[in-house]
């Protein structure tokens, strides 16, 4: 690292050296040698359709991601599946789970396939302790006025890479933003109302957290709830704790909601609901295309189910599964004659995983991106033709 800095200084001119002294050696780039958005590391979500909707094949590392949704929509499930994906990449990969709701269940995590011995759990709902634990504690010298780290946080230890417990830590989950108590709320008396304590707290602390997350290259997941504002008569009354500060600090925002209707329910023999279909909408995406949607099924106490149907729908959507007729499906070199037969085809885990990798390779390739661009251009041309036709029709009516 020191040799690279020395080489960088040798190549720079006197004026550039002056700028480097002002900005810092690690902050200013003259040669364009900086990683792009598309080249960032990713961690899979656990859902093939959600990986596709995010555009890069999963959550981006070094960024902040918010998973917001109503109760029992599967927010914690998605966060735990991200930890599972990270643990599966390397046997020494670890994660951290900040349990501000005091509801972390290691038995459930084990049933999902997670190694709980590689998860660091912190049980506290004090926002000050959580953020100081992540970014460290800073003290200011009264004489010089300069600030310095008195205690390193988790992200500092990850970036340093010296402690074996934190060297391969790649995912940090905070469950949840709504459960955290700000310093203002902690010292307030019971029943006292404070004006927007969480947005005011996050607006300053996220500025410190964001660069630390990027430097440590860690996926930071904030789980959040959806609230209804009774004062809004028109428009969307739903909001989430944290206000606009958290929305601005996130690179990706996923809104999770259970889908209504009998077709979207999983019921047992006694007609008791034991699962439902979930729709995840990408409300913000700084690493891909926003406003895409993904659908998957979850079963209470088990996790994601019916992955064979999910990968079938994804294959049809991106064009890797052809439909010669309304009933037939062509999957590679195999042909089946019904929807049920196509779903049964992917019940084999090896076939499903192999086809999922094929789908990932295709939709992350330049070929798929070019085909999408052509589709958008064709739709724009069709819209222009419709507009010109309507204008000509209006002129004929005037004549």
PyMOL commands that set and color helices and strands:
alter all, ss='L'
color gray80, all
select helices_A, chain A and resi 2-11+14-23+37-39+48-54+75-89+106-111+116-118+127-135+154-160+183-187+197-216+243-249+262-264+307-318+339-345+349-363+366-398
alter helices_A, ss='H'
color red, helices_A
select strands_A, chain A and resi 42-43+59-60+64-69+94-99+119-122+137-140+147-151+169-175+219-225+227-228+238-239+252-258+265-267+273-285+293-299+303-305+321-322+329-331+334-336
alter strands_A, ss='S'
color yellow, strands_A
deselect
rebuild
show_as cartoon
